[in-house]
């Protein structure tokens, strides 16, 4: 089984990418009547990913507040999608919504993304 290198030096097997994830990006902005804007997200791609819950100490080292459950998500790079902190990920099996905190191009060759995301409580 092929191995993928994570940013922290540990390995993620391709077979560990066992969750389908919808990548959703902001599609429209509308006025909220109070001078601000609200937006809706639309699915732009569905990819396979490994979703790993982060420990409290790891979450703190990344500066993620403890009130939110943090995850590290490894997924194959999709050349048709540009991931940003404005995007959200929806786990297909559970409907769980994860908000992206940061996106890292692991090998600087556009083969794999490592995403830090949180589930808001």
C-alpha positions in Angstrom: 0.0 0.0 0.0 1.4 3.4 -1.0 2.3 5.9 1.8 1.9 9.6 1.8 4.1 11.9 3.8 2.5 14.3 6.3 3.9 17.7 7.1 5.1 16.6 10.5 7.0 13.6 9.1 4.5 10.8 9.9 3.0 8.7 7.2 -0.6 8.5 6.0 -1.5 5.4 4.0 -3.6 6.1 0.9 -5.9 3.3 2.3 -6.5 5.5 5.4 -8.3 8.0 3.2 -11.6 6.4 3.9 -14.0 9.3 4.3 -15.7 11.1 1.4 -15.6 14.8 2.0 -17.5 17.5 0.0 -15.5 20.6 -0.5 -17.9 23.6 -0.3 -17.0 27.1 -1.4 -18.8 30.4 -1.0 -21.1 30.8 -4.0 -23.3 33.8 -3.4 -23.3 36.8 -1.1 -26.5 38.6 -0.2 -27.2 41.6 2.0 -28.4 40.8 5.5 -30.4 44.1 5.8 -28.1 45.5 8.4 -25.2 46.5 6.3 -23.4 43.1 6.3 -23.5 40.2 4.0 -24.3 36.5 4.4 -23.3 33.8 2.0 -24.2 30.3 1.0 -21.8 27.4 0.1 -22.0 25.0 -2.8 -20.2 21.7 -3.3 -17.4 22.1 -5.9 -15.7 18.7 -5.4 -16.0 15.4 -3.5 -12.7 13.8 -2.4 -11.4 10.9 -0.3 -9.7 12.0 3.0 -8.2 10.7 6.2 -9.7 12.5 9.2 -7.7 12.4 12.4 -9.0 14.1 15.6 -6.3 16.2 17.2 -5.4 15.8 20.9 -5.8 18.8 23.3 -2.1 19.4 23.4 -1.8 19.3 19.6 -4.8 21.7 19.2 -3.2 24.1 21.7 0.1 24.0 19.8 -1.8 25.0 16.6 -3.6 27.8 18.5 -7.0 26.2 18.1 -9.5 27.1 20.9 -10.5 24.2 23.1 -14.2 24.9 22.7 -14.0 23.6 19.2 -13.1 20.0 18.2 -10.0 20.1 15.9 -9.1 17.7 13.1 -6.2 17.1 10.8 -7.4 16.1 7.4 -5.2 14.6 4.7 -6.5 14.5 1.2 -5.2 14.3 -2.4 -4.7 17.6 -4.2 -7.4 18.4 -6.7 -6.0 20.7 -9.5 -9.5 22.1 -10.2 -10.1 23.4 -6.6 -8.3 26.1 -4.6 -8.8 25.5 -0.9 -9.0 28.6 1.4 -10.0 29.4 4.9 -13.4 30.6 3.6 -14.3 27.0 2.5 -15.9 24.3 4.5 -15.7 20.5 4.4 -18.8 18.3 4.9 -18.2 14.6 5.8 -20.6 12.7 3.5 -21.3 9.8 5.8 -22.2 11.9 8.9 -23.1 15.3 7.6 -20.4 16.7 10.0 -19.4 20.3 8.9 -15.7 21.2 9.4 -14.5 24.8 9.1 -11.0 25.2 7.6 -8.4 26.9 9.7 -5.4 26.4 7.4 -4.3 24.6 4.3 -0.8 23.2 3.7 0.7 21.9 0.5 2.5 19.0 2.2 5.3 18.3 -0.3 5.3 21.6 -2.2 4.5 19.6 -5.4 0.7 19.8 -5.3 0.2 16.1 -4.5 -1.4 16.3 -1.1 -3.1 18.8 1.2 -3.0 18.8 5.0 -6.0 20.7 6.3 -6.5 21.9 9.9 -10.2 22.2 10.5 -12.6 22.6 13.5 -16.1 21.5 14.2 -17.9 24.4 15.9 -19.8 23.6 19.1 
